């Protein structure tokens, strides 16, 4: 016997469709997703440059020395005060600026020191061949410095630096003592 | 490779340089992003972030719960960035009706949103490319995307997007748990 089907004018019952973002998901993920709006920046956070990340990674070197580093000796290859005795030049009219170039292998440390109102202001930079490098911290007496953007070390002091060292996780460069 | 934040932090507190590098690489984007939000230029934001990382290294012994690190980094960076913007006279570059000092406060809701975004981004980074594209499009991009459209973009059959979504969410859940985020 043929089954009778009744046609009605009622529309077929619709299954409720949810939006993809509203369907069930693990709690740990759900809690991290933006709630009220879906306008979270999809582009993400702007990452800093590789050189900056390198500097941040070197922060532990400011506080402790790496046990794995090999020691290298550095020497002065240029000194703007070298034309005359440092003591005599120091108080002369041009004596308030000193430029230094220190070298260890292919590593170069350039320093410009300028005296103003009895305070020395220093700007230094480390190069590996042509490019400034960020993998060292500079130790001047008891103080330690991280390079800033562009690889510059900037500090000021009433005391002139006699002993300078550069430290990375694998190399420690100590430069010869400088007369001021 | 998935790194657990609790494990990384324990090693940071033992002064392990490799753990510090992992931590920096995990949150470098977040810290830089907060400094840029205040309006600092790229080089100034990077210098500001350096101050934050230095402060964290100095204070590492006092931070007991590594889950609180993202919020700590956000608040510290924001404070340093506003101070730096005022010192470097960023105010002069803003329109008259905007004031850097008004950016001093950072609502808890925004801190939480940035914190969650950072964790989520880190988790998504560790997913395969297809899952990352699918979940980013479904949950993080501005407009609601239908499964049909998503399928077209990813080159899938429309009826397979749902199951792929489930699989990708499961993978993301596992990654987040391994990273040390429980969702509580």
Interface residues (C-beta under 8 A of the other chain):
Chain A: X19 X20 X21 X23 X25 X26 X27 X28 X29 X30 X31 X32 X33 X34 X38 X39 X40 X41 X42 X44 X45 X46 X47 X48 X49 X52 X53 X55 X56 X57 X59 X60 X62 X63 X64 X66 X146 X148 X149 X150 X169
Chain B: X15 X17 X20 X21 X24 X25 X28 X29 X30 X31 X32 X33 X36 X42 X43 X44 X45 X46 X47 X49 X50 X53 X54 X57 X113 X116 X117 X118 X119 X120 X121 X123 X136 X138 X139 X140 X141 X142 X144 X145 X146 X147 X150 X161 X162 X165 X169 X170 X172 X173 X176 X177 X181 X182 X183 X184
